[in-house]
Amino acid sequence: MKKFDAIIIGAGPAGCACGLTLAKSGLDTLIVERGKFAGAKNMWGGAFYGPSLYEFFPDFWKEAPVERYIVRHKYSLLTEDAALSFDFTTKKYRKPPYNGFSVLRARFDRWFAAKVEQAGAVVATGLEAEDLLWEGSAVAGIKAGGDELPAHAVVACDGVNSILAEKAGLRGKISPRDIKQGVKEVIQLPRPLIEQRFNLRGEEGIAWEFIGTFSRGVPGGAFIYTNKESLSIGIVVQLSTLTEKRVSANDLLEDFKHHPEVENLLADGQLVEYSAHLVPVGGKAMMPSLYADGMLVAGDAAGLTLTTGLVLEGANFAIASGKAAAETVIRAKKTGDFSKRSLAHYPELLEKSYILEDLKTFENAPLLLENPRFYSHYPEMACELAEKIFTNDGKQRKKIWKMFRETQKSKISLWQMLRDLFRIKRSI
Ligand SMILES: Cc1cc2nc3c(=O)[nH]c(=O)nc-3n(C[C@H](O)[C@H](O)[C@H](O)COP(=O)(O)OP(=O)(O)OC[C@H]3O[C@@H](n4cnc5c(N)ncnc54)[C@H](O)[C@@H]3O)c2cc1C
């Protein structure tokens, strides 16, 4: 059996970026993907921020199957019957290179994998990597579909559950505290209705995030992203608290969908797709060892996502880390040394890129976001205060500060609030 320079497990964003970089450098590269086609089994919320892909395709939005470019970012605090929102848009987001896009994985991953094939790599779909091959203590390939496939380097880009990183001893079982459960629906809606309801024109789109009482105190939030002729709507909530509270993510999604603010947006829509997936959110603290003799780990398999409370980004981290893993393998090929010592170049590259810096900057965010008050007390307080300010009940008005103090005292002590503010300042 021929020996590949590199075998990549998984044709998600990390695997495709790795495969493309290796193939462009002329390395003999195989990607194995268990889905029938790249993207067949994959899901995400769908807000994709471009810079890491611009390095491969400077005008990628012209050829890639993106849905809309995001011109509005909106955040809402929800209580059972009220919503308080802020909405940001700028002319700059309406011009190329666009800041972000809404994207559907099944189409996007397929396009990306085709680019990898065009560059010369083999993408074997419908093939699951079951185990690793070993030469002494070094990884020397994989076992897949009953065959042994030898390689100088194996790059695990197999997502959050990375069985192969576990088998290589690079990480143990992930704590449910470091994982969020995502459930998502794609709701078909005629284009004119989407544009009218979300105040959009042409190819413009919105990324709208929500937190509030619909998550019943489970840390996490919900999202709506507009596609050309559909909405991606879902929630992402902490797995350990779901288990503790014995609620299902699906129930929370239903609560969210029936909030009056959301129900109006979905009216007359038709459910066309349902999916569920886990996302690693533990940040720097959950990062496994990133390399071993003959092996590297990238993307979600390495826990490389960023959650700040305002954004959840994983795709760009996956692409940038997949590329860095490939550059490490290219360097190793030149020296003929695929040992752990040689592959130690990989974390050095990650250190130089924004990846590890961002994770370091927001290393306290995962703990901050476990604070249950963000999902109940604060949305309630904010909506109650807004209601007091805007309701005209014919009575004498109070000063806004007085209204604030009354509302705040009924929800939370000033001392507790100041402590939370201090934690926010320290974390994000
Ligand atoms: C609900 C939700 C919402 C999200 N929203 C966003 C968002 O809006 N923006 C954003 O940037 N990120 C978002 N993310 C995170 C983002 O999806 C991930 O960070 C990103 O997909 C990671 O890419 P990856 O290539 O590392 O892994 P994945 O995308 O998980 O790809 C792994 C691939 O490996 C394959 N595979 C797994 N095991 C094997 C095996 N043994 N053999 C062969 N193939 C295998 C899988 O089929 C898959 O194709 C979200 C995630 C979730 C769950």
The ligand as an SDF file (V2000), in Angstrom:
LIG
                    3D

 53 58  0  0  0  0  0  0  0  0999 V2000
  -25.0690   24.9390   16.7190 C   0  0  0  0  0  0  0  0  0  0  0  0
  -23.7330   25.4480   16.2770 C   0  0  0  0  0  0  0  0  0  0  0  0
  -23.6240   26.7300   15.8080 C   0  0  0  0  0  0  0  0  0  0  0  0
  -22.3970   27.2080   15.3620 C   0  0  0  0  0  0  0  0  0  0  0  0
  -22.3500   28.4390   14.8090 N   0  0  0  0  0  0  0  0  0  0  0  0
  -21.1990   28.8810   14.2810 C   0  0  0  0  0  0  0  0  0  0  0  0
  -21.1750   30.1040   13.5710 C   0  0  0  0  0  0  0  0  0  0  0  0
  -22.2050   30.7400   13.3650 O   0  0  0  0  0  0  0  0  0  0  0  0
  -19.9730   30.5440   13.0930 N   0  0  0  0  0  0  0  0  0  0  0  0
  -18.8190   29.8220   13.2490 C   0  0  0  0  0  0  0  0  0  0  0  0
  -17.7580   30.2500   12.7860 O   0  0  0  0  0  0  0  0  0  0  0  0
  -18.8330   28.6370   13.9080 N   0  0  0  0  0  0  0  0  0  0  0  0
  -19.9850   28.1410   14.4160 C   0  0  0  0  0  0  0  0  0  0  0  0
  -20.0110   26.9260   15.0400 N   0  0  0  0  0  0  0  0  0  0  0  0
  -18.7520   26.1990   15.2190 C   0  0  0  0  0  0  0  0  0  0  0  0
  -18.2870   25.5510   13.8990 C   0  0  0  0  0  0  0  0  0  0  0  0
  -19.3100   24.7710   13.3560 O   0  0  0  0  0  0  0  0  0  0  0  0
  -17.0730   24.6670   14.1480 C   0  0  0  0  0  0  0  0  0  0  0  0
  -16.1240   25.3490   14.9240 O   0  0  0  0  0  0  0  0  0  0  0  0
  -16.4180   24.2340   12.8370 C   0  0  0  0  0  0  0  0  0  0  0  0
  -17.3320   23.5270   12.0540 O   0  0  0  0  0  0  0  0  0  0  0  0
  -15.2120   23.3570   13.1200 C   0  0  0  0  0  0  0  0  0  0  0  0
  -14.7070   22.8250   11.9250 O   0  0  0  0  0  0  0  0  0  0  0  0
  -13.9060   21.4460   11.9280 P   0  0  0  0  0  0  0  0  0  0  0  0
  -13.4910   21.2060   10.5320 O   0  0  0  0  0  0  0  0  0  0  0  0
  -12.8650   21.4810   12.9880 O   0  0  0  0  0  0  0  0  0  0  0  0
  -14.9320   20.3320   12.4270 O   0  0  0  0  0  0  0  0  0  0  0  0
  -16.3140   19.8740   11.7830 P   0  0  0  0  0  0  0  0  0  0  0  0
  -16.9500   20.9650   11.0550 O   0  0  0  0  0  0  0  0  0  0  0  0
  -17.0640   19.2230   12.8990 O   0  0  0  0  0  0  0  0  0  0  0  0
  -15.8880   18.7830   10.7180 O   0  0  0  0  0  0  0  0  0  0  0  0
  -15.4220   17.4990   11.1170 C   0  0  0  0  0  0  0  0  0  0  0  0
  -15.5560   16.5750    9.9200 C   0  0  0  0  0  0  0  0  0  0  0  0
  -14.9460   15.3220   10.2540 O   0  0  0  0  0  0  0  0  0  0  0  0
  -15.7870   14.2700    9.8180 C   0  0  0  0  0  0  0  0  0  0  0  0
  -15.4420   13.1020   10.6640 N   0  0  0  0  0  0  0  0  0  0  0  0
  -15.5860   12.9990   12.0080 C   0  0  0  0  0  0  0  0  0  0  0  0
  -15.0920   11.8100   12.4350 N   0  0  0  0  0  0  0  0  0  0  0  0
  -14.6370   11.1680   11.3290 C   0  0  0  0  0  0  0  0  0  0  0  0
  -14.0150    9.9020   11.1340 C   0  0  0  0  0  0  0  0  0  0  0  0
  -13.7370    9.0800   12.1530 N   0  0  0  0  0  0  0  0  0  0  0  0
  -13.6860    9.5400    9.8680 N   0  0  0  0  0  0  0  0  0  0  0  0
  -13.9520   10.3720    8.8110 C   0  0  0  0  0  0  0  0  0  0  0  0
  -14.5340   11.5810    8.9410 N   0  0  0  0  0  0  0  0  0  0  0  0
  -14.8620   11.9780   10.1960 C   0  0  0  0  0  0  0  0  0  0  0  0
  -17.1860   14.8040   10.0060 C   0  0  0  0  0  0  0  0  0  0  0  0
  -18.1460   14.1260    9.2230 O   0  0  0  0  0  0  0  0  0  0  0  0
  -17.0040   16.2720    9.5530 C   0  0  0  0  0  0  0  0  0  0  0  0
  -17.1670   16.4190    8.1850 O   0  0  0  0  0  0  0  0  0  0  0  0
  -21.2310   26.4070   15.4710 C   0  0  0  0  0  0  0  0  0  0  0  0
  -21.3340   25.1050   15.9580 C   0  0  0  0  0  0  0  0  0  0  0  0
  -22.5770   24.6080   16.3470 C   0  0  0  0  0  0  0  0  0  0  0  0
  -22.6780   23.2010   16.8240 C   0  0  0  0  0  0  0  0  0  0  0  0
  1  2  1  0
  2  3  1  0
  2 52  2  0
  3  4  2  0
  4  5  1  0
  4 50  1  0
  5  6  2  0
  6  7  1  0
  6 13  1  0
  7  8  2  0
  7  9  1  0
  9 10  1  0
 10 11  2  0
 10 12  1  0
 12 13  2  0
 13 14  1  0
 14 15  1  0
 14 50  1  0
 15 16  1  0
 16 17  1  0
 16 18  1  0
 18 19  1  0
 18 20  1  0
 20 21  1  0
 20 22  1  0
 22 23  1  0
 23 24  1  0
 24 25  2  0
 24 26  1  0
 24 27  1  0
 27 28  1  0
 28 29  2  0
 28 30  1  0
 28 31  1  0
 31 32  1  0
 32 33  1  0
 33 34  1  0
 33 48  1  0
 34 35  1  0
 35 36  1  0
 35 46  1  0
 36 37  1  0
 36 45  1  0
 37 38  2  0
 38 39  1  0
 39 40  1  0
 39 45  2  0
 40 41  1  0
 40 42  2  0
 42 43  1  0
 43 44  2  0
 44 45  1  0
 46 47  1  0
 46 48  1  0
 48 49  1  0
 50 51  2  0
 51 52  1  0
 52 53  1  0
M  END
$$$$
